[in-house]
């Protein structure tokens, strides 16, 4: 089966009546959990970005609370899972602000968690990749927002001017 392009899909969707569009969306949501999560975000949470960010931060804190700190290997695996979840939620919104705020929250929570992550180069690289992503997204924002977030990042002891 040859997959249609986005343009072809858009043209076909424009010709369908609303009730058929609803049926297609529900059928699509049944097949994959991510599709259902995206549809949930678009229908119920897209209008309240601040509330969405707060719920993502809350979920991140819950995941941090469940980290098995007996071995840095388990810490690393859980941190990677948290980062995958944050990336997925950021992808749903497509907003740089969500990526920045959740990234800052992740870094801040990791620093405050008491996990000796400096002992593991893999976790340090994971932390640095989050900082790199924050810096990249920061450069796409309006100057006023950049200033506000740069101040917040600097209070974490992070140097945002390194390239």
C-alpha positions in Angstrom: 0.0 0.0 0.0 1.4 3.4 -1.0 1.0 6.0 1.7 -0.7 9.3 0.6 1.1 12.6 1.1 -0.1 15.2 3.6 -1.5 17.3 0.8 -3.5 14.4 -0.6 -4.8 13.6 2.8 -5.8 17.2 3.4 -7.7 17.4 0.1 -9.5 14.2 0.8 -10.4 15.2 4.4 -11.9 18.5 3.1 -14.4 16.6 1.0 -15.7 14.5 3.9 -18.8 15.5 5.9 -18.3 16.2 9.7 -19.8 12.9 10.9 -17.4 10.9 8.8 -14.4 13.0 10.1 -15.5 12.2 13.6 -15.6 8.5 12.8 -12.2 8.6 11.2 -10.7 10.4 14.2 -12.2 7.9 16.6 -11.0 5.0 14.5 -7.5 6.5 14.4 -7.5 7.0 18.2 -8.3 3.3 18.7 -5.0 2.1 17.1 -2.3 3.8 19.1 -2.0 5.2 22.5 -0.1 8.3 21.2 -2.9 9.1 18.8 -5.4 9.0 21.7 -3.1 11.2 23.9 -2.7 13.7 21.0 -6.4 13.8 20.5 -7.0 14.3 24.2 -4.5 17.1 24.2 -6.1 18.8 21.2 -9.7 18.5 22.5 -9.3 19.1 26.2 -6.0 20.8 27.0 -4.8 22.8 24.0 -6.8 25.9 25.1 -5.1 26.0 28.5 -1.3 25.8 28.0 -0.4 26.8 31.5 -2.6 24.1 33.0 -1.1 21.6 30.6 2.5 22.6 31.6 1.5 22.3 35.3 0.1 18.8 34.7 3.3 17.7 32.8 5.4 19.1 35.6 3.3 17.2 38.2 3.7 13.9 36.2 7.5 14.6 36.0 7.7 15.0 39.8 5.7 11.7 40.3 8.1 9.9 38.0 11.1 11.4 39.9 9.6 10.1 43.1 9.5 6.6 41.7 13.2 6.5 40.8 15.0 3.5 42.2 18.2 5.1 43.4 19.9 1.9 44.5 22.0 1.9 41.3 22.8 4.7 38.8 21.9 2.2 36.0 18.3 2.3 37.2 18.4 6.0 37.6 19.6 6.4 34.1 16.9 4.2 32.6 14.2 6.1 34.5 15.6 9.5 33.5 15.6 8.5 29.9 12.0 7.4 30.2 11.1 10.8 31.8 12.9 12.6 28.9 11.0 10.5 26.3 7.7 11.4 28.0 8.6 15.1 28.1 9.6 15.1 24.4 6.3 13.4 23.5 4.3 16.0 25.4 6.3 18.9 23.9 5.7 17.4 20.4 2.0 17.4 21.0 2.0 21.2 21.6 4.6 22.3 19.1 5.3 25.2 21.5 8.8 26.3 22.4 7.5 27.6 25.8 6.3 24.1 26.8 9.7 22.6 25.8 11.6 25.2 27.8 9.5 25.1 30.9 9.4 21.4 31.1 13.1 21.1 30.4 14.0 23.7 33.1 11.7 21.8 35.5 13.4 18.5 34.6 16.9 20.0 35.2 15.9 21.7 38.4 14.2 18.6 39.7 17.3 16.5 38.8 19.6 18.9 40.6 17.4 19.0 43.7 16.8 15.3 43.8 20.0 14.4 45.6 20.9 11.9 42.8 24.7 11.9 42.4 24.3 12.2 38.6 27.8 13.8 38.2 29.2 10.3 38.8 27.7 8.9 35.6 28.8 10.4 32.3 25.7 9.1 30.6 23.4 11.0 33.0 25.6 14.1 32.7 25.2 13.9 28.9 21.5 13.5 29.3 21.4 16.6 31.5 23.6 18.5 29.0 21.4 17.5 26.1 18.4 18.9 27.9 20.3 22.2 28.5 21.2 22.2 24.8 17.6 21.7 23.8 16.5 24.6 26.2 19.1 26.9 24.6 18.0 26.0 21.1 14.3 26.6 21.9 15.2 29.8 23.8 16.7 31.3 20.6 13.3 31.0 18.8 11.4 33.1 21.4 10.7 36.8 21.5 13.4 38.8 23.2 11.3 39.6 26.3 10.5 36.0 26.9 14.2 35.1 26.2 15.3 37.5 28.9 12.8 36.0 31.4 13.8 32.4 30.7 17.5 33.2 30.6 17.3 34.7 34.1 15.5 31.6 35.3 18.0 29.3 33.7 20.9 31.3 35.2 19.4 30.9 38.7 19.8 27.2 38.2 23.5 27.7 37.8 23.4 26.9 34.1 25.4 28.9 31.6 23.1 29.5 28.6 25.8 31.4 26.6 28.0 28.4 26.0 27.7 27.0 22.5 
